[in-house]
């Protein structure tokens, strides 16, 4: 204990300290105490005081509602009021302030937020709340409202949300709307909101490189539906819109039989000039380089990062899986995704309108006709209508408004039958069969057609290629690949077809080929680092991703990426939950 004498003042009014205590005072900087719940208890108390009407020094009036508050709290938490009260504006001394352009209920919710840090967002208040938070410069609340709307994107509402976001200058929400429209343009373009889209907004959408359309016909037909919705008012707008459609990318037959016969186009000199330019592009291929420009450049949706999904496949021991994992280029690794309800290897996969379809496959005991779809919005798998035939090692792709499956193996024989699925009716339709029976072939959509490549019929492995044109309803032979291949990977990128890997009957392949439809030629590219049979190939971010496979000794979980600009392959993170044999598809990253 210290003696009380030590703290008595001397006649000179000095204070006497013990030496040890004096030394401690000179060297100890003290301790900072912070009450952890100080603000979380103080602000609710201020809110309670406000609700009792005590110490309030300002009243906000909106409509017929009066909201009492404390000027210091509003200035501390809401940027709009901070500027108003600290810059000697006339309102800084007014007892009552009239708030123009802010919904009364939204204003009250945002004043409550100033005291509590909490605000409830729901379908009934989202619009006035986002307007109010933008007006008051509460950017975090505005962004929370934007995130709420993103989770409710639908083809029927996204155009309206985009216009709303533009009025608020909310660039993040506008960008998110654009991304959704890019990935679901076919479905968006048949909705009422699309038909009422302002001209400038429509031009902004259809000239985007990022539009994910199977062919340019989708864009042309959307433009004509918009124009014909109000023919008299919109006829003069058609030349502006048609200049944003990449007419030279349409097939000559479609240009002649559909575009050139459209009455609104025939009656417009400017429109006819655009059609003639497109015809010349096809009639004189040796001069195509002279008319290169935005209208002759393929849309490059593949250049933008989507999420790659690896579906089904095999374990090390060869068992089929229901497992799904997803690769995000943003984080550079694979993460688990919702599993399918059925185990499936040798499964066909196709993406259409924000959904990923797993088609047929092998469950370890039998081939499957069942199909399930993964919905990007709900992040759930659900069963849809089954195919008419059981199929594994099937070719699959999406084109226009349909998912196509062709060939495969039913457990007894290779198939040449083809069918397509319509999501709007949840039904399958049989169409013309291929010229060859193809199991373990590859498939993709290019220039408005479905392409089938390679495979085998149980006796021979093919280098052959055939193409289905939905307008003609027939399959036609095309220029064969340079190498015969089954169990190959196929993808399209920059208006070209790519094939990689596979098996030629004696060797597991690592070679890669590219097909250019303009000059109707195949050429060899740099080979993959590894031999890969049963490889999945997909385009994303302007590159090709070869995923999994089998090298003759073991199933592979490794992934290689091809850069067309460098003609080179490099490894990225391997899959975590699969050992090859996967089906793959890409969905937008929303």
C-alpha positions in Angstrom: 0.0 0.0 0.0 1.2 3.5 -0.7 1.4 5.8 2.3 -0.9 8.8 2.3 2.1 10.9 3.1 3.4 10.4 -0.3 0.6 12.4 -1.8 0.7 15.4 0.5 1.7 18.7 -1.0 4.9 20.4 0.2 5.0 24.1 1.1 6.3 24.8 -2.5 3.1 23.0 -3.8 5.2 20.1 -5.3 3.9 16.6 -5.2 6.1 13.9 -3.8 6.2 10.5 -5.7 7.8 7.3 -4.9 10.7 6.9 -7.3 9.2 3.7 -8.8 5.9 5.3 -9.4 7.5 8.3 -11.0 9.5 6.1 -13.4 6.3 4.3 -14.4 4.6 7.5 -15.2 7.4 8.7 -17.4 7.6 5.5 -19.5 4.0 4.0 -19.5 2.0 5.4 -22.5 -1.2 4.2 -20.9 -4.0 1.8 -22.0 -6.7 2.5 -24.6 -10.0 1.1 -23.5 -12.7 0.6 -26.2 -16.2 -0.6 -25.4 -17.0 -3.1 -28.1 -20.8 -2.5 -28.1 -20.6 1.3 -27.7 -22.0 2.2 -31.1 -24.4 -0.8 -31.3 -26.0 0.4 -28.0 -25.7 4.1 -28.5 -27.5 4.4 -31.8 -30.5 2.3 -30.8 -30.8 4.5 -27.7 -30.7 7.6 -30.0 -33.4 6.0 -32.1 -35.6 5.4 -29.0 -35.1 9.0 -27.9 -36.1 10.1 -31.4 -39.3 8.0 -31.3 -40.2 9.7 -28.0 -39.8 13.0 -29.7 -37.0 14.2 -27.4 -34.2 16.6 -28.5 -35.3 16.4 -32.2 -34.3 19.6 -34.0 -35.5 18.9 -37.5 -38.6 17.6 -39.2 -38.5 16.1 -42.7 -41.7 16.5 -44.7 -42.5 14.2 -47.6 -46.0 14.1 -49.0 -48.4 14.1 -46.0 -45.8 12.5 -43.6 -43.6 14.3 -41.1 -40.5 12.6 -39.8 -38.7 13.9 -36.7 -34.9 13.4 -36.4 -31.7 14.8 -35.0 -29.7 17.0 -37.3 -26.4 15.6 -36.0 -27.4 12.0 -36.6 -28.6 12.7 -40.2 -25.4 14.6 -41.0 -23.3 11.8 -39.6 -24.9 9.0 -41.5 -26.5 10.3 -44.7 -24.2 12.1 -47.2 -27.0 14.2 -48.6 -27.7 15.7 -45.2 -24.1 16.0 -44.4 -23.7 18.3 -47.4 -26.9 20.2 -46.5 -26.1 20.8 -42.8 -22.4 21.5 -43.0 -22.3 23.9 -45.9 -24.5 26.7 -44.5 -27.3 25.9 -46.9 -30.6 27.6 -46.0 -32.0 24.2 -44.8 -29.3 24.0 -42.2 -31.2 26.3 -39.9 -34.8 25.4 -40.9 -36.9 23.5 -38.4 -38.9 21.8 -41.2 -37.4 20.6 -44.5 -39.6 19.6 -47.4 -38.2 16.6 -49.4 -39.1 16.6 -53.0 -38.9 13.5 -55.2 -38.6 11.0 -52.3 -41.3 8.5 -51.5 -42.6 9.1 -47.9 -42.4 5.5 -46.8 -38.9 5.1 -48.4 -37.7 8.3 -46.6 -38.9 7.0 -43.3 -37.2 3.6 -43.9 -33.9 5.4 -44.7 -34.1 7.7 -41.7 -34.6 4.6 -39.6 -31.5 3.2 -41.3 -29.6 6.3 -40.2 -30.2 5.2 -36.6 -30.1 1.4 -36.9 -28.0 0.6 -39.9 -30.8 -1.8 -41.0 -33.4 -1.5 -43.8 -35.8 -4.2 -45.1 -35.8 -4.6 -48.9 -38.7 -6.5 -50.5 -40.6 -6.6 -53.8 -43.1 -3.9 -52.7 -40.6 -1.2 -51.7 -37.6 -2.0 -53.9 -38.2 0.8 -56.5 -38.9 3.7 -54.2 -36.2 2.6 -51.8 -33.6 2.5 -54.5 -34.7 5.9 -55.8 -34.6 7.3 -52.3 -31.2 5.8 -51.4 -29.7 7.2 -54.7 -31.2 10.6 -54.0 -29.7 10.6 -50.5 -26.4 9.2 -51.8 -26.6 6.1 -49.6 -24.6 4.1 -52.1 -24.4 0.9 -50.0 -28.2 0.8 -49.6 -28.6 1.5 -53.3 -26.1 -1.3 -54.1 -28.0 -3.7 -51.8 -31.2 -2.8 -53.7 -29.3 -3.5 -57.0 -28.2 -7.0 -55.7 -31.8 -7.7 -54.7 -33.0 -6.9 -58.2 -30.2 -9.0 -59.8 -31.5 -12.1 -58.0 -34.9 -11.5 -59.6 -33.8 -11.1 -63.2 -36.1 -12.7 -65.7 -36.5 -12.3 -69.4 -39.8 -10.6 -68.8 -38.5 -7.9 -66.5 -34.8 -7.3 -67.2 -35.4 -4.7 -69.9 -37.5 -2.6 -67.5 -34.9 -3.0 -64.7 -32.3 -1.8 -67.2 -34.2 1.3 -68.0 -34.8 1.9 -64.3 -31.1 1.5 -63.5 -30.2 4.0 -66.3 -32.5 6.6 -64.8 -30.6 6.3 -61.5 -27.1 6.2 -63.2 -26.5 2.9 -61.4 -23.8 1.5 -63.7 -23.3 -1.7 -61.8 -26.9 -2.7 -62.3 -27.0 -1.6 -65.9 -23.9 -3.8 -66.5 -25.6 -6.7 -64.8 -28.8 -6.3 -66.9 -26.6 -6.2 -70.0 -24.9 -9.4 -69.0 -28.3 -11.1 -68.4 -29.7 -9.9 -71.7 -26.5 -11.1 -73.5 -26.9 -14.6 -72.1 -30.7 -14.8 -72.6 -31.3 -12.6 -75.7 -33.5 -15.1 -77.6 -35.9 -15.3 -74.7 -35.8 -11.6 -73.8 -36.5 -10.6 -77.4 -40.0 -12.3 -77.3 -41.2 -10.5 -74.2 -43.5 -7.4 -74.0 -40.9 -5.2 -72.4 -38.6 -5.8 -75.4 -41.3 -4.7 -77.9 -41.6 -1.4 -76.0 -37.8 -0.8 -75.7 -36.7 2.7 -76.8 -34.8 2.9 -80.1 -31.5 4.0 -78.6 -31.6 1.3 -75.9 -32.3 -1.4 -78.5 -29.4 -0.2 -80.7 -27.1 -0.4 -77.6 -28.2 -4.0 -77.0 -28.0 -5.4 -80.6 -24.7 -3.9 -81.5 -23.0 -5.5 -78.5 -20.3 -8.1 -79.2 -21.2 -9.9 -76.1 -24.6 -11.1 -77.3 -24.7 -14.9 -76.9 -26.8 -15.9 -79.9 -26.5 -19.1 -81.9 -26.5 -17.1 -85.1 -27.2 -13.7 -86.5 -30.7 -14.7 -87.6 -31.7 -14.4 -83.9 -30.8 -10.7 -83.9 -32.4 -10.0 -87.3 -35.7 -11.7 -86.3 -35.7 -9.8 -83.0 -35.3 -6.5 -84.8 -38.1 -7.3 -87.2 -40.5 -8.2 -84.4 -39.7 -4.9 -82.7 -40.3 -3.0 -85.9 -43.5 -4.8 -86.8 -44.9 -4.2 -83.3 -45.6 -0.6 -84.4 -45.0 -0.6 -88.1 -46.0 2.9 -89.0 -44.1 4.5 -86.1 -41.0 2.4 -86.5 -40.5 1.9 -90.3 -38.1 4.9 -90.4 -36.0 3.4 -87.5 -35.3 0.2 -89.4 -32.2 1.4 -91.3 -30.5 2.4 -88.0 -31.3 -1.0 -86.4 -30.4 -3.0 -89.5 -27.0 -1.3 -89.6 -26.4 -2.9 -86.1 -27.3 -6.4 -87.4 -24.3 -8.2 -88.8 -26.0 -9.1 -92.1 -22.9 -10.5 -93.8 -22.9 -13.3 -91.2 -26.2 -14.5 -92.4 -26.3 -17.3 -94.9 -26.9 -16.5 -98.6 -30.1 -18.5 -98.6 -31.4 -16.7 -95.6 -30.5 -13.3 -97.1 -32.3 -14.0 -100.3 -35.3 -15.9 -99.0 -36.0 -14.0 -95.8 -34.2 -10.7 -95.4 -34.6 -9.4 -99.0 -38.3 -10.4 -99.1 -39.2 -8.4 -96.0 -41.6 -5.6 -97.1 -40.2 -3.0 -94.8 -36.7 -3.6 -96.1 -37.8 -3.7 -99.7 -39.4 -0.2 -99.3 -36.2 1.4 -97.8 -33.3 2.4 -100.0 -30.9 2.4 -97.0 -32.0 -1.1 -96.0 -31.6 -2.5 -99.5 -28.0 -1.1 -99.6 -27.2 -2.9 -96.4 -28.6 -6.2 -97.8 -26.6 -5.7 -101.1 -23.5 -5.2 -99.0 -24.1 -8.5 -97.3 -24.8 -10.3 -100.6 -21.6 -8.9 -102.1 -19.7 -10.3 -99.1 -20.8 -13.8 -100.1 -20.6 -13.4 -103.8 -17.0 -12.2 -103.9 -15.2 -14.0 -101.1 -11.8 -12.8 -102.5 -12.9 -9.3 -101.7 -14.2 -9.9 -98.2 -11.1 -8.2 -96.7 -12.2 -5.0 -98.4 -15.5 -4.8 -96.5 -14.3 -5.9 -93.1 -15.8 -3.9 -90.3 -18.2 -4.2 -87.3 -20.9 -5.9 -89.5 -18.6 -8.7 -90.6 -17.0 -9.4 -87.3 -18.5 -12.4 -85.4 -19.9 -11.6 -82.0 -17.4 -12.5 -79.3 -19.4 -13.6 -76.3 -16.8 -16.2 -75.7 -14.3 -13.5 -74.8 -16.2 -12.7 -71.6 -15.8 -14.8 -68.5 -18.5 -17.3 -67.8 -18.5 -20.1 -65.3 -17.4 -23.5 -66.6 -19.4 -26.5 -65.2 -18.0 -30.0 -65.2 -20.9 -32.5 -65.0 -21.0 -36.1 -64.1 -18.0 -38.2 -65.3 -15.9 -40.9 -63.6 -14.0 -41.7 -60.5 -10.5 -43.2 -60.5 -12.1 -46.6 -60.4 -14.4 -45.9 -63.3 -17.6 -45.4 -61.4 -20.2 -42.9 -62.7 -20.7 -39.7 -60.7 -23.6 -37.2 -60.1 -21.0 -34.7 -59.0 -20.8 -31.2 -60.5 -18.1 -28.6 -60.0 -17.6 -25.2 -61.4 -14.5 -23.2 -62.5 -14.6 -19.5 -62.0 -11.9 -17.6 -64.0 -12.1 -14.8 -61.5 -10.8 -17.0 -58.7 -8.9 -19.5 -60.8 -10.0 -22.7 -59.1 -12.8 -25.3 -59.1 -15.5 -25.2 -56.5 -18.4 -27.6 -55.7 -21.7 -27.0 -57.3 -25.2 -28.6 -56.8 -25.0 -32.3 -57.7 -27.4 -33.9 -60.2 -30.1 -36.3 -59.0 -28.7 -39.1 -61.2 -25.1 -40.5 -61.7 -24.1 -40.0 -65.3 -20.9 -40.6 -67.3 -20.5 -40.2 -71.0 -23.2 -37.5 -70.6 -24.1 -34.9 -73.2 -24.2 -31.3 -71.9 -25.6 -28.2 -73.6 -26.3 -24.7 -72.3 -29.4 -22.7 -73.3 -30.9 -19.5 -71.8 -29.3 -19.7 -68.4 -29.9 -23.4 -68.0 -27.5 -26.3 -68.3 -28.9 -29.6 -69.6 -27.4 -33.0 -68.7 -28.6 -35.4 -71.5 -28.6 -39.2 -71.1 -25.4 -40.9 -70.2 -24.5 -44.1 -68.4 -25.3 -44.8 -64.7 -23.0 -47.8 -64.3 -25.6 -50.4 -65.3 -27.6 -48.9 -68.2 -27.8 -46.1 -70.7 -30.2 -43.3 -69.9 -32.9 -41.4 -71.7 -33.6 -39.0 -68.8 -32.6 -35.4 -68.8 -32.2 -32.9 -66.0 -31.6 -29.1 -66.1 -29.6 -26.8 -63.9 -31.1 -23.4 -63.5 -28.7 -20.5 -63.0 -31.2 -18.5 -61.0 -32.3 -21.1 -58.5 -29.0 -23.0 -58.6 -31.0 -26.3 -58.6 -31.3 -29.3 -60.9 -34.7 -30.5 -61.9 -35.9 -33.3 -64.2 -37.4 -32.3 -67.6 -38.9 -34.4 -70.4 -36.9 -37.5 -71.3 -35.5 -38.2 -74.8 -37.2 -40.8 -76.9 -34.1 -43.0 -76.9 -31.5 -44.0 -74.4 -28.2 -42.5 -75.3 -24.6 -42.3 -73.9 -21.5 -40.9 -75.7 -24.0 -38.6 -77.4 -23.4 -35.4 -79.4 -25.2 -32.4 -78.0 -25.4 -28.6 -78.6 -27.9 -25.8 -78.4 -29.1 -23.8 -81.5 -31.7 -21.1 -81.6 -34.5 -22.1 -79.2 -33.7 -25.8 -79.0 -31.2 -28.3 -77.5 -30.1 -31.0 -80.0 -28.9 -34.5 -79.3 -27.6 -36.8 -82.0 -26.2 -40.3 -82.3 -24.7 -42.0 -79.3 -24.9 -45.6 -78.0 -28.0 -47.2 -76.5 -26.3 -50.2 -75.0 -26.7 -52.4 -78.2 -25.7 -50.3 -81.2 -24.5 -46.9 -82.4 -27.3 -44.5 -83.3 -27.9 -42.1 -86.1 -31.2 -40.7 -84.8 -31.6 -37.1 -83.9 -34.0 -35.2 -81.7 -34.3 -31.7 -80.3 -35.8 -30.3 -77.1 -38.0 -27.2 -76.8 -37.8 -25.7 -73.2 -41.0 -23.7 -73.8 -43.1 -26.8 -74.3 -40.9 -29.2 -72.3 -41.1 -31.7 -75.2 -38.8 -33.5 -77.7 -39.2 -33.7 -81.4 -37.6 -36.2 -83.8 -35.9 -34.7 -86.8 -34.0 -36.1 -89.8 -31.4 -38.7 -88.9 -27.7 -38.3 -89.7 -26.1 -39.9 -92.7 -23.8 -42.0 -90.4 -24.3 -43.9 -87.2 -22.1 -42.0 -84.7 -21.2 -43.0 -81.2 -18.6 -41.0 -79.2 -18.7 -38.2 -81.8 -18.5 -34.5 -81.2 -21.0 -31.8 -81.8 -21.3 -28.0 -81.9 -23.4 -25.2 -83.5 -21.8 -22.9 -86.1 -23.4 -20.4 -88.5 -27.0 -21.5 -87.8 -26.3 -25.2 -88.3 -25.7 -28.2 -86.1 -22.4 -30.0 -86.8 -21.5 -33.7 -86.1 -17.9 -34.7 -86.2 -16.0 -38.0 -86.0 -17.1 -40.9 -83.8 -17.5 -44.5 -84.7 -20.2 -47.0 -85.7 -18.8 -50.0 -83.8 -16.6 -51.0 -86.7 -14.9 -47.9 -88.1 -13.7 -44.6 -86.6 -14.5 -41.6 -88.7 -12.9 -38.4 -89.9 -16.2 -37.4 -91.5 -18.2 -34.3 -90.8 -21.9 -33.6 -91.5 -24.1 -30.5 -90.9 -27.8 -30.1 -90.2 -29.5 -26.9 -91.5 -32.8 -26.5 -89.6 -34.2 -24.4 -92.5 -33.6 -27.2 -95.0 -34.3 -30.0 -92.6 -31.5 -32.2 -93.9 -28.0 -33.4 -93.0 -25.2 -32.7 -95.6 -21.7 -34.0 -95.8 -18.9 -31.5 -95.1 -15.1 -31.4 -95.6 -13.7 -34.2 -93.4 -11.1 -33.6 -90.6 -7.5 -34.3 -91.2 -7.5 -37.1 -88.6 -10.1 -39.7 -87.8 -11.2 -39.4 -84.2 -13.7 -40.7 -81.7 -14.1 -39.5 -78.1 -13.0 -36.1 -79.3 -13.6 -32.6 -77.9 -15.4 -30.1 -80.1 -16.1 -26.4 -79.6 -16.7 -23.2 -81.6 -14.8 -20.0 -81.1 -14.5 -16.8 -83.3 -16.7 -18.3 -86.0 -14.5 -21.4 -86.4 -14.7 -25.1 -85.4 -12.1 -26.7 -83.2 -11.5 -30.4 -82.4 -8.9 -31.9 -80.1 -7.7 -35.2 -78.8 -9.7 -38.4 -79.1 -8.7 -41.9 -80.3 -7.9 -43.0 -83.8 -8.0 -46.8 -83.3 -4.4 -47.2 -82.3 -3.3 -44.0 -80.6 -4.6 -41.7 -77.9 -4.4 -38.3 -79.5 -3.2 -34.9 -78.4 -3.4 -33.2 -81.8 -5.7 -30.2 -82.5 -7.4 -29.0 -85.7 -9.3 -25.8 -86.7 -12.0 -25.5 -89.4 -12.6 -22.2 -91.1 -16.0 -22.1 -92.9 -15.0 -19.1 -95.0 -12.3 -21.0 -96.9 -13.7 -24.5 -96.1 -10.3 -25.7 -94.9 -9.0 -27.6 -91.9 -5.5 -26.9 -90.5 -3.4 -28.3 -87.7 -2.7 -26.2 -84.6 -0.3 -26.7 -81.7 -1.0 -30.0 -79.9 -2.1 -30.3 -76.3 0.5 -31.1 -73.7 -1.2 -34.4 -72.9 -2.9 -37.1 -74.9 -6.7 -36.9 -74.1 -9.4 -39.3 -75.2 -12.9 -38.6 -73.8 -11.9 -35.0 -73.5 -14.4 -32.2 -73.1 -13.7 -28.9 -75.0 -15.4 -25.6 -74.3 -14.9 -22.0 -75.3 -14.7 -19.3 -72.6 -12.9 -15.9 -72.4 -11.8 -16.1 -76.0 -9.9 -19.3 -75.3 -10.4 -23.1 -75.5 -10.5 -25.2 -72.4 -9.6 -28.9 -72.7 -10.9 -30.6 -69.6 -10.2 -34.1 -68.3 -10.0 -37.2 -70.5 -8.1 -40.4 -70.6 -4.5 -40.9 -71.7 -4.5 -44.6 -72.2 -3.4 -45.4 -68.7 -5.4 -43.2 -66.3 -8.4 -40.9 -66.2 -7.3 -37.2 -66.1 -8.4 -34.3 -64.0 -6.0 -31.8 -65.5 -7.2 -28.8 -67.6 -5.3 -27.1 -70.5 -6.2 -23.8 -72.0 -5.5 -22.8 -75.7 -4.8 -19.2 -76.6 -5.5 -18.7 -80.3 -3.4 -15.5 -80.4 -0.3 -17.4 -79.2 -1.2 -20.9 -80.7 -0.1 -22.4 -77.4 -1.5 -24.5 -74.5 -1.0 -23.9 -70.8 -2.2 -25.7 -67.7 -4.7 -24.2 -65.2 -6.1 -25.5 -61.9 -7.1 -29.2 -62.2 -10.6 -30.4 -61.3 -11.0 -31.4 -57.6 -13.9 -33.9 -57.7 -13.6 -35.6 -61.1 -11.2 -38.0 -62.8 -12.2 -37.4 -66.4 -15.1 -38.3 -68.6 -17.1 -35.2 -67.8 -19.5 -33.2 -69.8 -19.0 -29.4 -69.8 -21.0 -26.3 -70.4 -20.6 -22.5 -69.7 -23.2 -20.3 -68.1 -23.0 -16.5 -67.6 -21.4 -15.3 -64.3 -24.2 -13.2 -62.8 
